[in-house]
Amino acid sequence: MSTGAQLQSFGAVAAPAPEKKNPILTLLMVPAVGSLFVWMLVPLALTIFFSFIRYNLLKPDISGFAGFENYSYLWGDESFFPAIINTIVLMGSVVIITIVLGVLLAILFDREFFGKNIATLFVIAPFFVMPTVSVLIWKNMLMDPVNGLFAVWLKTFGLPPVDWFGNYPMLSIVIIVSWEWLPFAFLILFTSLKSLDQEQKEAAAIDGAGPVQSFFYIVVPHLQRAIGVVIMMETIFLLSLFAEIFISTKGGPGSATTNLAFLIYSLGLGQFDIGVASAGGILAVILANIVATFMVRLLAQNLKGK
């Protein structure tokens, strides 16, 4: 028998038999999968249904099929495109700030120093504060133009206080949301940095590489996966940001801080127009899926490259 025939016969013998699926295990999974499927499908189906009918809570008797009228009305609303832009600006600003500060904090806490455990506790503490509470703290205790801590500091140096939410509403919300999400980025990046082989840093130092070169050629490439995870998670959650805007600015002044989630709320509970609000919800779902698909593919390519 030739060598090829021997290898083929050996492979045929050594190939493992395909595992048979246990029908009982499949049957036991049906309730959980079915409940999850209904839990996801029913709200989405109802939202799609309401987006194609005329339905106002103040006039429940006046209803009927509207076709794409709700979508066209929402598309022509003067607040729709500013809401999309505000959503992108808010999301992008927070992601950039949290990644930059998260990387710097991860590098700082990768070293040993006095009081490191207590400092780490203070850094991750904002992640456990409810969004409503954090907004109230920033709005009333820090950014208040009369009694806020920032106003007191400015008065100490002879400078006029700043009306943060009146003059810089979007910047104020970006600061608050970045403060809330910085601990998440820090924990992911710090954990990833802990897995970096110290011998690489030592070898680079022996070859004459300085701190800046080690950062860009060793630390940053090592953190690419973690950075991709942070971007994907924060992007998905920040698309539905609502509580911070509702408590601080109510989407104002005007529509300066109105994002897509707050616009849907204002249409649904402000004007009681369930049809238009449902159409906005469907558009938000489509936008979220587009962003999530793009981020997942980007992260998958990053992981394949490794």
N, C-alpha and C positions, 0 to 999 in steps of 0.2 A: 504493500500500500504506500502511495506517495505521501510526502510530508503534508501537502495541502489537504489530502483526504483525511490524514490522521488528525490534523487540527480541526477540520470540520466535524469529524466524528466526536472529538473531545468536546468541542463547543456545544454540539447537540446534546451530549450527555450532561455537561456541566451547567447548561442553561437552566436557571431556576424556573419552576412551573409558576404560572401566574396565580396569584392568590385569589381565592374565591370570596366574593362579597357575602358577608353574613346577612341574610334577609332580616333577621331579628334586630340587628344593630341599625339597619336602614329604617326599619319601622319605628324604632325608638327615637330616631332623629326627626321624624315627621312632625310631631307636635311643636318642637322648638323652632324648626325651620318654617313651619306653617304660620306660627304666631308672629315670628319676625317678618315674614312676607306680608301678612295682613296689616301689621303695625306700620309698615312702610308704604304699602300700596293704597290703603284706604284713604289716608289724608291726602296723598298725592292725587288720587283719582277725584276726590271731592274738590280739591283746589282747581284742577283742570276743568271740572264741570262748572264751577262757579265763575271761572274766568270767561266762559262763553255765554253767560246769561246776564240779564239786567236784574240786579238784586241790590236794593238799598234797605238798610234796617229801619229807616224812618218811613219807608213806603213799601212794606213787605207785600202788599197786594199787587203792586205794579212790577211784574217780572215777565220775562220772556227771553227767547233766544236772541242773542246779540251778535253772534258770529265773532269777528275780530274787532268789533267796535271798542271793546274795553282796551285791547292792545293798542289800537290806533289812538285812542284818547290818552293813554299813558305815554305813548311815543311822542305825542304832540304837547304834552304838559311841559311848561317852562322849567319845572324843577327836576325833570327826569334826567337830562344829560348832565346838569350840575351835580346831581346825586351820584351818577356814575363816576364823574371825575373826582368828587370828594371821597368816594369809596376807594378809588385807586390811590389817590394821594395819601390818605390816612393809612391805608394798608402798606404801601411802599415805604412811607416814612418810618413807621413803627418797626417794620422788618429790618430796615437798614440800621436804625439806631440800636435796636436790641442785639443785632449780630455784632456790630462794631464794639459796643460796650461789653457784650458778653464775651467776646474773644479777649479783650483787654483784661477783664476781671478774671477770666479763666487762667490767663498767663500769670497774673498777679497772685492768685491763690494757689498756683502750682508750686509756689515757693513756701518755705517755712518761715513764719514770723510770729512774734508775740501776739497772743490774742486771736489767732487765726480762727478757732472754732466759734468764738463769739461773733467775729466779723462775718463769717459765713452764715451764721444764723440771721444777722441783720440783712444780708444781701438777699436771701431767699424768703424773708418774711413777707414782702409784698404779694407773693404768689398765693398766700393763704388768706389775704384780705378780700372780702366780698367787693365786687366792682362798685356797688352803690356806696359802700362805706368809704372806699378809697377816693371816689369822686367828691363826696362830702368833705373829707379831710382836706383835699387839695383846694376845693372851692372856697370853703369857709375858714380854714385855719392857715393856709399858705398863700393862696392867690387873691384873697379878698383885698380890694384896693384901700380899705379903711383900717381894718383890724388884722389883716393877714400878716404872716411872718415876713414875707417878701417886702411888703409895704413898710414895715417897721425897719427893716434893714436899709431900704432906700432912704427913708427919712433920716436915719442915723448919719448917712453920708451926704445929707443935704440934697438928695435927688427926689423928684416927684414920684409918687406911687403910680403903678401901672394897673390899668383896668384890663386884666388879662383876657377875660371872656368877652369883653366889649370890643377891645382893639385887636386882639390876637386870638380869636376863638378856635381856629383850627390848630394853631400851635399849642394852645392850652390842652386840647384834647389829645394831641400827639404826645405831649409830655406825660400826661396822666396814663395813657394806655401803654406807653413805653415803660413807665415805672412798674406797671402791673405785669408785663410780659418779660421784662428783663431777667427775673429769676429763672423762668423756664429756659430761656436761651443759655443762661449761665450754667445751669445744671447739665444740660445736654452737652455743651462744649467742654465744660470742666471734666465731665466723665470721660469724654472722648480723649481729651488731652492726657488723662491719667494713663491711657494705654500706649502712649508714645514711648518708644524705646529710648531710654536715656543714653544708650551707647551711640545713637546717631548724633545727639547733641555734642557728646564728648568728642566723637570723631571729627565733627565739623569744627569744633573749637581748636582741636589739634591742627587741622588744616588751615587755620587762620581765619575762619568765618566769624564775623562779629555778630552781635545780637540781632541787628536788622536783617542780615543775610540768613541767619538761622530761622528767623521768623517767617520770611517770605519763601524760603526754599525747603523748610522742614516742617514748621508748625502749621502753616496755612494748607499745604497739600494734605497733611494728616487730618485736618479738620474739615475737609471738603464734604465728607459724608454727613457729619454732624450738622454742618451748615445747611446742607440740602434738606435734612429732616426738619430743622428749625424753620426754614423758609416755607416748606410745605404745610406744616402744622399751623403756623401763625397765619398764613395766607387764608387757609380754609376757615379758621375761627374768626378772623378779623373781617371777613366778608359779611358776617351777621352781627357786627358790633352795634349795640343799641343802648344799653343801660347808661353808659358814660355820656352819650349825647343827650338822652332824655333828661337826665338829672342836671346836667351842667348848662346846656344852651338851648334845649328844645329845638335843635336844628337851626337856630339862628346865629347871629342876626340875619334876618331874611332866610336865605337858604345856604348860608356860608358853611354850615357844618351838617347839612342834611345829606346823609348817605342813603343807600338804597333801602336798607332795613328800616330806617326811620321814615322814609318816604312811604313805604308800604304801610307802616303803622298809622301815619297821618291820614292816608287815604281810607284805611279800613275803619279806624276808630275816630278819626277827626271828621271825616265827611260821611262816615257810615256806608261807604260804597264798597260792598263786599266783592262785586264783580271786578272793579278796577284793581282793588287790593289783591285779589287772587291772580289777576294777570301779572301784576308786579311780582308776586311770589313765584310764579312760573318763570318769569325772566330772571329772577334772582337764582333760582335753581339751575337754570341753563348756564348762567354766568359762573356759578360755583363749580359746576361740573366741568366746564371748559378750563377753568383755572386749575382744578384738582387734577384733571387728566394731563395737562401740560406739566404740572409740577411732578406728578408721579413718573411720567416718561423721562423728565430731566433727571430725577433722582435715580431711576433705573439705569440710564445711560452712564451716570456717574459711578454707580456701583459696578457696572460691567467693565468700565475703564480701569477699575482697581483690580 
